[in-house]
Amino acid sequence: MTSQLTQIRIVVGAALLGGALTSITPASAADVRPSRAQPGAIVSSEQVADLTAGEVAGQLQGKIDSSQVRYGVTAYRVAYRTTDSAGAPTTASQLVVLPKNEAHRLPTVSWLHGTTVYRKDVASENPKSDDRLAALLFASTGRAVSAPDYVGLGSGEGFHPYGDPAATVSASVDGLRAARAIAHQKGRELDRKVQVSGFSQGGPATMMVGRALQQEDADRYFRLGALAPVSGPFHLSVFEAAAANDKINNSGLYLAYFATAWNKMYGLYSSPSEAFRFPYDQKVEGLFDGYHTTEQIARELTPAAKDLFTEDFLNKVRAPSGVLQRKLRPLDNTCDWKPDVPVDIFYASGDKDVDNAHSGYCADQLARNGAAEKLIDVGDYSHNDSVRQALPRIIRFFDKSGTTTG
């Protein structure tokens, strides 16, 4: 799940938010905010940004086209209750952004981020991250944005269950519930139809969250409005096999994150030496603890999978069986359903991290189910740049797909 290891999303020395933080009391309406024991209940919230339209455009300058910016925005870091990969109660965090316009009812976007190893390099914590910028851009067009950090990242508890379907959906849907409570506190309401988009790891997440919302059992209020995944590894078993064969950028580091996280959840090996060569077996699990940046990890590990892993473990990834095969299967089929809403799948022809075939694979699964899907090549760009190119197009797609901004 992915983005080059630079997109494994660590901006070196990612700055913690500076300046005074304004505390926000939790929303009190029982129909919006669940009790403290329920998923989506707000644990804490604080304002982290208050920007004019010009300031939003200034932050986007040189990175993402700012021509669609219309409003200033206010952003909040929100901790809320959700469940982890085992279904146990936990706390996660997110960034909630509201536009500074006069609309009472706001179109709603759920933005789902890509691979992140350093827990502070998420939208709620790092003001320079692409995910913070994406959330600001969506909100500046008149939308309310819920940008969950996922379980185990940001200020959330525990470790990040990398790609786990249950934890991905729970953190995202519960994040929407918490965002609705924040909006209600500010005298506003979120539209029921959610426009879902996400990059890299967030591509399959987009499809999983969208499916849960369409099935109408994930939440009593929210429904699916549109889907716009970007550069996602939709055929995960093929992606991990390509990493095992050193066919993608930073193969070893991607696969190491995958192996250590999935071992915690599913038990892929009994000791690190079964999967990793010496001396990496002595330190690899400690490096992927959420508190090391990509550069720190890259200094300690070799980037080539053939030098990092044992041949026996690489063979297991190339031809998965048992628990690995069972757990990969759902992530090979995140697009194998029929959305009742428009779907635009974005990719970049120059992407060397996630092959374009993944987007085609998703489109084929959707087409076989009779869905209205469209593949869009944003051009000869790298993996990280694909999302920066896609975001303005996603806004135009969302404008056409249903609820419009006020």
DATA-V185723 format. One record per backbone hydrogen bond with DSSP energy under -1.0 kcal/mol. NH is the residue of the N-H (numbers start at 1). CO is the residue of the C=O. E is the energy in kcal/mol with one decimal. If there is no record, write none. Layout:
BEGIN
nh=(NH:NH)
co=(CO:CO)
e=(E:E)
END
This chain:
BEGIN
nh=(7:8:14:24:32:33:38:40:41:43:44:46:47:48:49:51:56:57:58:59:60:61:63:64:69:70:71:73:74:75:76:77:78:79:80:81:82:84:87:90:92:94:95:96:97:98:100:101:106:109:110:111:112:115:117:119:121:125:126:129:133:134:135:136:137:138:139:140:141:142:143:144:145:146:147:149:153:154:156:157:162:164:168:169:170:171:172:173:174:175:176:177:178:179:180:181:182:183:184:185:186:187:188:189:191:194:195:196:197:199:200:202:203:205:206:207:208:209:210:211:212:213:214:215:223:225:226:227:228:230:231:234:236:239:240:241:242:243:244:245:246:247:249:251:252:254:255:256:257:258:259:260:261:262:263:264:265:266:267:274:275:276:277:281:282:283:284:287:288:297:298:299:301:308:309:310:314:315:316:317:318:319:326:327:328:329:332:336:337:343:344:345:346:347:349:350:351:358:360:361:362:363:364:365:366:367:368:370:371:373:374:376:378:381:386:389:390:391:394:395:396:397:398:399:400:401)
co=(4:4:11:45:29:29:35:81:38:79:79:77:22:75:75:73:52:53:54:55:56:57:60:60:66:140:140:51:98:49:96:46:94:44:92:41:90:88:84:82:80:78:147:76:145:74:72:99:189:144:195:146:197:2:8:290:118:122:122:126:129:130:131:132:133:134:135:136:138:139:138:107:97:109:95:93:150:119:153:91:160:161:164:165:166:167:168:169:170:171:172:173:174:175:176:177:178:179:180:181:182:184:183:104:106:223:108:226:110:112:230:199:200:201:202:203:204:205:206:207:208:209:210:211:192:194:194:342:196:198:346:232:331:235:236:237:238:239:240:241:243:242:352:248:303:250:251:252:253:254:255:256:257:258:259:260:261:262:263:271:272:272:308:277:279:280:280:283:284:293:294:295:297:304:305:275:310:311:312:313:314:315:322:323:324:325:329:333:335:372:227:374:229:376:379:379:348:355:356:357:358:359:360:361:362:363:364:367:366:371:343:345:347:379:382:385:386:387:390:391:392:393:394:395:396:397)
e=(-2.2:-2.6:-1.6:-1.6:-1.3:-3.0:-2.0:-3.5:-1.9:-3.1:-1.4:-1.9:-2.7:-2.6:-1.4:-2.7:-2.3:-2.5:-2.0:-1.9:-1.7:-1.3:-2.5:-2.4:-1.7:-2.2:-2.0:-1.9:-2.4:-2.7:-2.9:-3.0:-2.5:-2.7:-2.8:-2.3:-2.7:-2.3:-1.9:-2.6:-2.6:-1.7:-1.9:-2.7:-2.0:-2.7:-3.2:-1.3:-3.0:-2.6:-2.0:-2.3:-2.3:-1.1:-1.6:-2.7:-2.2:-1.2:-3.1:-1.5:-2.0:-2.7:-2.0:-2.4:-2.6:-2.5:-2.3:-2.3:-1.2:-2.0:-1.2:-3.1:-2.5:-2.7:-2.8:-2.7:-1.1:-2.2:-2.1:-2.3:-1.9:-2.6:-2.3:-2.4:-2.4:-2.3:-1.7:-2.9:-2.5:-1.2:-1.6:-1.8:-2.2:-2.5:-2.3:-1.7:-2.1:-2.6:-2.5:-2.0:-1.3:-1.9:-2.5:-2.8:-3.2:-3.2:-2.9:-2.7:-2.5:-1.8:-2.8:-3.0:-2.7:-1.5:-1.9:-1.5:-2.3:-2.9:-2.4:-2.1:-2.0:-2.4:-2.4:-2.0:-3.0:-3.0:-1.2:-1.8:-2.1:-2.5:-3.0:-1.5:-1.0:-2.0:-2.9:-1.8:-2.2:-2.0:-2.4:-1.4:-1.7:-3.0:-1.4:-1.0:-2.9:-2.2:-2.5:-2.2:-1.9:-2.3:-3.0:-2.5:-2.2:-2.6:-1.8:-1.4:-1.5:-3.4:-1.6:-1.9:-1.1:-3.4:-2.3:-1.6:-1.6:-1.5:-2.3:-1.4:-1.2:-2.3:-3.1:-1.8:-1.7:-1.2:-2.7:-2.3:-2.1:-2.2:-1.5:-1.7:-2.4:-2.0:-2.2:-2.4:-1.9:-1.6:-1.4:-1.3:-1.8:-1.7:-2.1:-3.3:-2.7:-2.2:-1.1:-1.1:-1.7:-1.9:-1.7:-2.5:-2.1:-2.5:-2.5:-2.1:-2.4:-2.7:-2.3:-1.7:-2.4:-1.2:-1.5:-3.0:-3.1:-2.0:-1.5:-2.0:-1.9:-2.2:-2.4:-2.0:-1.7:-2.3:-2.9:-2.3:-1.4:-1.3)
END
